[in-house]
Amino acid sequence: MERIQAYLVGEQVSSNSSEAFSLHEKSSFGEKKEGKVIYSPSEALFLVEKGKIEVLSSGKKISFDGLMKRFKKSDKKIQLKYPVFRDLREKGYVVKTALKFGAEFRIYEKGAKMGDKHSKWVAFTDYESKTFTWQEFSAKNRVAHSTKKKLLIAIVDEEGDITYYEVNWVKP
């Protein structure tokens, strides 16, 4: 497969190529909107890293590092979120943004096709060194419960290893 030509306009990466639409149908990368496939920052970074897309801005190719630098201006947590996104995608999960839920990601079962099922988890990411209060934990749990999803907390340690914690409601 030839690299998909994508374009960075502002902070948004998109493509209108037939290959972008094929990849979207096959692997659920991007969202179809207004005749284009629009990629989240994590999706764009992943596809650049894997050699699937080439991102251009003002006619110049942008490297992975250049793209990361651009995204860091508008998303202070992208360096934390991206490794989690990459890890989950490499394990076969479909990972989408969850901004409307106030979380980083919503995660679909392995091999899920978008539109067939709802996401199973709503995920929050943080560093191992960061602590949060019971109130913050409770708020995250409430978001998951109110959206009928399981809470997944992804903790990234100093070495870049990721540990996942799934939280469920239990009625004794």
C-alpha positions as CSV (number, residue, x, y, z in Angstrom):
1,M,0.0,0.0,0.0
2,E,1.3,3.4,-0.9
3,R,1.6,6.1,1.8
4,I,-1.6,8.1,2.2
5,Q,-1.1,11.8,1.5
6,A,-2.5,13.8,4.5
7,Y,-2.4,17.5,5.2
8,L,-2.0,19.4,8.4
9,V,-4.2,22.5,8.4
10,G,-4.1,24.3,11.8
11,E,-4.0,21.4,14.2
12,Q,-6.1,19.0,12.1
13,V,-4.7,16.2,9.9
14,S,-6.9,15.0,7.1
15,S,-6.9,13.2,3.7
16,N,-9.4,12.9,0.9
17,S,-7.6,10.0,-0.8
18,S,-9.3,6.8,-1.6
19,E,-6.6,5.0,0.4
20,A,-7.6,7.0,3.5
21,F,-11.2,5.9,3.1
22,S,-10.1,2.3,2.6
23,L,-8.0,2.3,5.7
24,H,-10.9,3.9,7.6
25,E,-13.2,1.1,6.5
26,K,-10.7,-1.6,7.2
27,S,-9.1,-0.5,10.5
28,S,-11.3,2.4,11.8
29,F,-8.6,5.1,11.6
30,G,-10.0,8.6,11.4
31,E,-13.5,9.9,11.2
32,K,-15.3,10.5,7.9
33,K,-16.5,14.1,7.7
34,E,-17.2,16.6,4.8
35,G,-15.6,14.3,2.2
36,K,-12.4,13.7,4.1
37,V,-11.0,11.4,6.7
38,I,-10.0,13.4,9.7
39,Y,-7.4,11.9,12.1
40,S,-7.0,12.6,15.8
41,P,-3.5,13.7,16.8
42,S,-2.8,10.2,18.2
43,E,-4.0,8.5,15.0
44,A,-1.9,10.8,12.9
45,L,1.2,10.2,15.0
46,F,0.6,6.4,14.9
47,L,0.1,6.3,11.1
48,V,3.2,8.4,10.5
49,E,5.3,6.2,12.8
50,K,4.0,3.1,11.0
51,G,4.8,4.6,7.6
52,K,1.1,4.5,6.5
53,I,0.7,8.3,6.0
54,E,2.8,11.2,5.0
55,V,1.7,14.5,6.5
56,L,2.3,17.7,4.5
57,S,2.0,21.3,5.6
58,S,2.6,24.2,3.2
59,G,3.9,21.6,0.7
60,K,6.6,20.3,3.2
61,K,6.7,16.8,4.7
62,I,6.4,16.8,8.5
63,S,8.4,14.2,10.5
64,F,7.0,12.3,13.5
65,D,9.0,14.6,15.8
66,G,7.8,17.7,14.0
67,L,4.2,16.6,14.2
68,M,4.6,15.8,17.9
69,K,6.0,19.2,18.5
70,R,3.0,20.8,16.7
71,F,0.5,18.8,18.7
72,K,2.1,19.6,22.0
73,K,1.2,23.3,21.5
74,S,-2.5,22.5,21.7
75,D,-2.4,19.3,23.8
76,K,-0.1,19.3,26.8
77,K,-0.8,15.6,27.5
78,I,-0.1,14.2,24.0
79,Q,3.3,12.8,25.0
80,L,1.5,10.8,27.7
81,K,-1.5,9.9,25.7
82,Y,0.3,8.8,22.5
83,P,2.2,5.8,24.0
84,V,-1.1,4.5,25.5
85,F,-2.8,4.9,22.2
86,R,0.0,3.1,20.4
87,D,0.1,0.3,22.9
88,L,-3.6,-0.3,22.7
89,R,-3.7,-0.2,18.8
90,E,-0.8,-2.5,18.6
91,K,-2.7,-5.0,20.8
92,G,-5.6,-4.8,18.3
93,Y,-8.0,-2.4,20.1
94,V,-9.8,0.4,18.3
95,V,-9.0,3.6,20.1
96,K,-10.9,6.9,19.6
97,T,-11.0,10.2,21.4
98,A,-13.4,10.7,24.2
99,L,-13.4,14.4,24.6
100,K,-17.2,14.6,25.0
101,F,-16.9,12.2,27.9
102,G,-14.2,14.3,29.5
103,A,-11.7,11.4,29.1
104,E,-8.7,10.7,26.8
105,F,-10.0,7.7,24.9
106,R,-12.9,5.4,24.3
107,I,-11.8,1.9,23.5
108,Y,-13.5,-0.8,21.5
109,E,-13.0,-4.5,21.7
110,K,-10.3,-6.1,19.5
111,G,-11.4,-6.1,15.9
112,A,-14.6,-4.1,16.5
113,K,-16.1,-2.3,13.5
114,M,-17.2,1.3,14.2
115,G,-20.9,1.6,14.4
116,D,-21.5,-2.1,15.2
117,K,-20.9,-1.9,18.9
118,H,-20.4,0.7,21.6
119,S,-17.0,1.1,23.2
120,K,-16.3,-1.0,26.2
121,W,-14.0,1.3,28.1
122,V,-13.5,5.0,28.8
123,A,-9.8,5.6,29.5
124,F,-7.9,8.2,31.4
125,T,-4.1,8.4,31.3
126,D,-1.6,9.6,33.9
127,Y,2.0,9.3,35.0
128,E,2.9,6.9,37.8
129,S,4.3,9.8,39.8
130,K,1.0,11.7,39.7
131,T,-1.5,11.2,42.4
132,F,-5.2,11.9,42.3
133,T,-7.7,12.3,45.1
134,W,-10.7,10.0,45.9
135,Q,-12.9,12.7,44.6
136,E,-11.0,12.7,41.2
137,F,-11.2,8.9,41.1
138,S,-14.9,9.0,41.9
139,A,-15.5,11.6,39.1
140,K,-13.7,9.4,36.6
141,N,-15.7,6.4,37.8
142,R,-19.0,8.3,37.5
143,V,-18.1,9.3,33.9
144,A,-17.6,5.6,33.0
145,H,-20.7,4.5,34.8
146,S,-23.0,7.2,33.3
147,T,-21.8,6.3,29.8
148,K,-22.3,2.5,30.5
149,K,-18.6,1.8,30.1
150,K,-15.9,0.3,32.2
151,L,-13.3,2.7,33.6
152,L,-9.7,2.0,32.3
153,I,-6.9,3.9,33.9
154,A,-3.6,3.8,32.0
155,I,-0.5,4.5,34.2
156,V,2.8,5.3,32.4
157,D,5.9,4.8,34.5
158,E,9.3,6.5,34.2
159,E,10.6,3.8,31.8
160,G,7.5,4.2,29.5
161,D,5.9,1.0,30.6
162,I,2.1,1.1,30.8
163,T,0.0,-0.6,33.4
164,Y,-3.8,-0.7,33.0
165,Y,-6.4,-0.8,35.8
166,E,-10.0,-1.7,35.0
167,V,-12.5,-0.5,37.5
168,N,-16.0,-2.0,37.7
169,W,-19.0,-1.2,39.9
170,V,-20.0,-4.0,42.3
171,K,-23.2,-4.3,44.1
172,P,-22.6,-6.5,47.2
